[in-house]
Amino acid sequence: MKYAIRRRILRANPLPKGKDSTAVTKTANAVDKRSLLNAEQAAAILDWIRRRPRGGERLHAFFATLYYCGLRPEEVVAMHVD
């Protein structure tokens, strides 16, 4: 924002007043276990996906690979089965 003000792109900072934008935000490294799927929930969701009429089998394979193998989406898309 300061750069845009200096370059006269903005007249004033539109963000709310408060801490300076250069302040580092604190984040937690721990994952909240309440937000994760357990095995029963994952199986139910994957079963629901498989039963979808359009693309269910393909999407089931995609999401099952994400869940069980822990791959990133781009890694799953790049996989080829011979």
Backbone bond lengths (Angstrom), bond angles and torsions (degrees), N, CA, C in turn:
res aa  C-N    CA-C-N  psi(-1)  N-CA   C-N-CA  omega(-1)  CA-C   N-CA-C  phi
1 M - - - 1.432 - - 1.526 111.06 -
2 K 1.313 115.41 -40.10 1.463 118.57 -179.78 1.528 110.32 -62.13
3 Y 1.339 116.40 -38.67 1.457 121.01 178.83 1.532 110.30 -62.90
4 A 1.335 116.75 -44.46 1.466 120.61 179.84 1.521 111.22 -64.54
5 I 1.323 117.76 -34.78 1.460 121.09 177.91 1.527 109.85 -69.52
6 R 1.329 117.15 -43.26 1.466 120.69 178.05 1.514 111.83 -61.76
7 R 1.334 117.14 -38.77 1.463 121.68 -179.73 1.530 112.28 -81.43
8 R 1.299 116.36 1.09 1.470 124.18 179.30 1.531 112.35 62.36
9 I 1.345 115.21 33.02 1.458 120.44 172.58 1.527 108.55 -83.58
10 L 1.340 115.32 -37.52 1.463 122.27 175.35 1.517 108.99 -116.80
11 R 1.322 115.83 148.93 1.464 119.65 175.91 1.515 111.42 -83.58
12 A 1.339 115.99 -36.54 1.464 120.87 -179.08 1.524 108.43 -148.73
13 N 1.300 115.96 165.60 1.452 122.04 179.22 1.538 108.73 -73.34
14 P 1.357 117.79 118.52 1.462 119.96 -178.19 1.527 113.71 -80.35
15 L 1.304 116.89 -10.87 1.453 120.02 -179.47 1.516 110.50 -76.15
16 P 1.344 116.31 153.12 1.462 118.76 -179.40 1.527 111.58 -63.54
17 K 1.307 114.66 151.02 1.465 119.90 178.51 1.521 109.64 -67.37
18 G 1.285 116.64 153.89 1.458 120.65 -179.73 1.509 109.31 154.96
19 K 1.306 114.60 -142.41 1.464 119.34 179.68 1.517 110.07 -63.98
20 D 1.299 115.32 148.47 1.456 121.40 178.01 1.529 109.62 -64.93
21 S 1.308 116.92 146.28 1.463 120.99 -176.73 1.524 112.53 -67.07
22 T 1.325 117.04 -15.12 1.459 119.26 -179.61 1.526 111.73 -84.28
23 A 1.324 117.30 -6.40 1.465 120.17 179.85 1.523 109.38 -68.07
24 V 1.303 116.47 139.69 1.455 122.24 179.88 1.522 108.55 -80.50
25 T 1.322 115.47 130.43 1.458 119.08 178.21 1.520 109.03 -84.66
26 K 1.311 115.47 143.37 1.459 120.64 179.48 1.519 108.90 -87.05
27 T 1.326 115.56 133.60 1.454 120.69 177.54 1.520 108.57 -126.52
28 A 1.312 114.88 153.47 1.459 120.14 177.32 1.522 108.63 -92.71
29 N 1.313 117.11 136.59 1.461 121.20 178.31 1.517 112.01 -84.32
30 A 1.318 117.20 -18.56 1.454 120.69 -177.57 1.527 110.40 -81.46
31 V 1.334 116.11 144.83 1.457 121.85 177.13 1.513 107.99 -92.78
32 D 1.318 116.51 132.30 1.457 120.78 177.83 1.520 108.68 -72.11
33 K 1.311 117.89 114.74 1.462 122.20 -175.76 1.520 112.37 -65.14
34 R 1.324 117.53 -20.99 1.463 120.30 178.14 1.517 111.80 -68.80
35 S 1.328 117.77 -19.35 1.461 120.95 -178.35 1.527 112.71 -92.73
36 L 1.313 118.34 -2.55 1.465 121.89 -177.86 1.525 111.04 -92.60
37 L 1.325 116.13 154.15 1.456 121.49 174.57 1.517 109.72 -81.42
38 N 1.332 116.36 141.50 1.457 117.83 169.80 1.530 107.63 -92.56
39 A 1.313 117.73 176.41 1.467 121.62 -174.06 1.528 111.97 -62.76
40 E 1.322 117.64 -38.41 1.472 120.66 -179.60 1.526 110.98 -67.83
41 Q 1.317 117.38 -42.02 1.456 120.82 179.00 1.525 110.60 -64.88
42 A 1.325 117.21 -42.93 1.459 120.87 179.40 1.524 110.76 -62.63
43 A 1.336 117.36 -42.97 1.460 120.48 179.27 1.530 110.92 -63.36
44 A 1.322 117.18 -40.10 1.467 120.33 179.20 1.523 111.44 -65.58
45 I 1.310 117.04 -42.53 1.467 120.17 179.03 1.525 110.91 -66.23
46 L 1.336 116.75 -43.15 1.464 119.71 179.54 1.528 111.67 -64.84
47 D 1.338 117.15 -36.20 1.457 120.76 176.71 1.521 110.41 -66.24
48 W 1.327 117.18 -41.03 1.463 121.36 177.80 1.526 110.63 -62.73
49 I 1.331 116.63 -42.02 1.465 121.01 179.32 1.530 110.24 -64.03
50 R 1.323 117.63 -41.99 1.467 121.55 -177.91 1.526 111.09 -61.55
51 R 1.326 117.89 -33.55 1.458 122.17 -177.10 1.528 113.65 -82.02
52 R 1.322 118.47 0.17 1.469 120.70 178.03 1.518 109.05 -68.36
53 P 1.339 118.16 139.31 1.461 120.57 -174.92 1.528 114.76 -68.21
54 R 1.315 117.84 -35.46 1.470 119.83 -176.65 1.518 110.17 -110.87
55 G 1.313 116.96 109.11 1.458 121.53 174.87 1.516 115.12 78.14
56 G 1.318 117.57 13.87 1.455 120.70 -176.65 1.519 113.76 -61.95
57 E 1.329 116.05 -43.43 1.469 119.56 -179.66 1.523 111.14 -64.16
58 R 1.324 116.23 -42.73 1.468 120.78 -179.04 1.526 110.60 -66.75
59 L 1.330 116.59 -44.94 1.456 119.59 179.67 1.528 111.75 -68.12
60 H 1.333 116.42 -33.20 1.467 119.67 176.63 1.525 109.87 -60.90
61 A 1.322 116.60 -45.66 1.467 120.01 179.01 1.523 110.96 -62.29
62 F 1.328 116.52 -40.57 1.467 121.01 -179.82 1.522 110.90 -62.39
63 F 1.338 116.90 -54.04 1.464 119.83 -176.15 1.524 112.90 -71.42
64 A 1.327 117.32 -31.32 1.463 119.41 176.22 1.524 110.62 -65.57
65 T 1.325 116.63 -39.02 1.461 119.77 177.14 1.518 110.94 -65.89
66 L 1.338 116.87 -39.48 1.464 119.59 176.38 1.522 110.73 -60.13
67 Y 1.336 116.12 -46.58 1.463 120.16 -174.37 1.532 112.09 -72.28
68 Y 1.324 116.99 -51.13 1.464 119.74 -171.85 1.531 113.38 -80.47
69 C 1.324 117.85 -31.75 1.465 120.10 -177.91 1.517 112.93 -97.74
70 G 1.322 116.99 -18.23 1.461 120.22 179.81 1.517 113.59 71.37
71 L 1.319 116.53 28.50 1.455 119.91 179.85 1.527 110.71 -84.48
72 R 1.319 115.23 161.55 1.457 120.90 173.24 1.522 108.03 -82.23
73 P 1.339 117.72 155.30 1.475 119.44 -177.48 1.526 113.92 -55.61
74 E 1.323 117.90 -40.38 1.464 119.03 -179.16 1.524 111.70 -67.22
75 E 1.327 118.01 -28.26 1.463 120.52 176.63 1.526 110.88 -71.59
76 V 1.324 116.66 -37.39 1.465 119.94 179.01 1.523 110.21 -67.25
77 V 1.319 117.20 -42.00 1.465 120.83 -179.33 1.526 110.23 -63.86
78 A 1.325 117.57 -34.02 1.456 121.29 -177.48 1.529 113.03 -80.03
79 M 1.326 118.18 -7.44 1.473 120.75 -179.47 1.511 111.35 -70.62
80 H 1.341 115.93 143.91 1.453 122.38 175.69 1.518 107.26 -131.15
81 V 1.333 116.91 132.41 1.458 122.40 179.75 1.514 107.97 -106.17
82 D 1.315 116.62 125.49 1.472 120.74 179.12 1.510 109.66 -99.70
